[in-house]
C-alpha cells in the first residue's frame, strides 16, 4: 500500500498493491486521492488494509519507545 500525509494530518491513499506480486490492486489519480475515511467508504471490503494503513500512520507519527526494561513514571 502507498499512502502519504497531507495537510491537517490527513492520510491520503495513493494505491494498494497485491502482497503476492506487488501488482496494483487499487489506485487513485493525483486529483482524487481519498483520505483514509473516504477510502473506507469507497472500498469497505478492504477493512484489514485500511486498519494497516492507520496502524502504519500512528507508528510513524509516534514511534514505539525502545524497551529498556524500566518503566518511566510521570508525575
C-alpha positions as CSV (number, residue, x, y, z in Angstrom):
1,X,0.0,0.0,0.0
2,X,1.1,3.5,-0.6
3,X,-0.1,6.5,1.4
4,X,1.1,9.9,2.2
5,X,0.5,12.5,4.9
6,X,-1.2,15.7,3.6
7,X,-2.3,18.8,5.4
8,X,-4.0,18.7,8.8
9,X,-2.7,15.2,9.5
10,X,-4.9,13.6,6.8
11,X,-3.8,10.3,5.3
12,X,-4.1,10.3,1.5
13,X,-4.4,6.9,-0.1
14,X,-2.3,6.6,-3.3
15,X,-2.6,2.9,-4.0
16,X,-3.0,-0.6,-2.8
17,X,-0.8,-3.5,-4.2
18,X,-1.2,-7.3,-4.1
19,X,1.1,-8.7,-1.5
20,X,2.0,-11.8,-3.6
21,X,3.3,-10.0,-6.6
22,X,3.2,-6.2,-5.9
23,X,0.8,-5.7,-8.8
24,X,-1.7,-2.8,-8.3
25,X,-5.0,-3.8,-6.8
26,X,-6.4,-0.3,-6.4
27,X,-5.0,3.1,-7.4
28,X,-6.2,6.7,-7.4
29,X,-5.3,9.6,-9.5
30,X,-3.5,12.6,-8.0
31,X,-6.5,14.8,-8.4
32,X,-8.7,12.4,-6.4
33,X,-6.5,10.8,-3.6
34,X,-9.1,9.9,-1.0
35,X,-8.3,10.3,2.7
36,X,-8.5,7.2,4.9
37,X,-12.1,7.7,5.9
38,X,-13.2,8.1,2.2
39,X,-11.2,5.1,1.2
40,X,-13.0,3.0,3.8
41,X,-16.4,4.2,2.5
42,X,-15.4,3.6,-1.2
43,X,-14.0,0.1,-0.5
44,X,-15.4,-1.3,2.7
45,X,-14.2,-4.8,1.8
46,X,-10.6,-3.7,2.4
47,X,-11.0,-3.2,6.2
48,X,-7.8,-5.0,7.1
49,X,-5.9,-2.8,4.6
50,X,-7.3,0.4,6.0
51,X,-6.6,-0.8,9.5
52,X,-3.0,-1.5,8.5
53,X,-2.7,2.0,7.0
54,X,-4.0,3.5,10.2
55,X,-1.5,1.4,12.3
56,X,1.4,2.4,10.0
57,X,0.5,6.1,10.2
58,X,0.4,6.1,14.0
59,X,3.6,4.1,14.2
60,X,5.4,6.6,12.1
61,X,3.8,9.6,13.9
62,X,4.5,8.3,17.4
63,X,7.3,5.6,17.2
64,X,7.3,3.0,19.9
65,X,9.7,3.6,22.7
66,X,12.7,1.4,22.9
67,X,12.3,-1.1,25.7
68,X,14.9,-0.5,28.3
69,X,13.4,-2.8,30.9
70,X,12.5,0.1,33.1
71,X,9.1,1.9,33.2
72,X,9.2,5.6,33.3
73,X,6.8,7.2,35.7
74,X,5.3,10.6,35.0
75,X,4.2,12.8,37.8
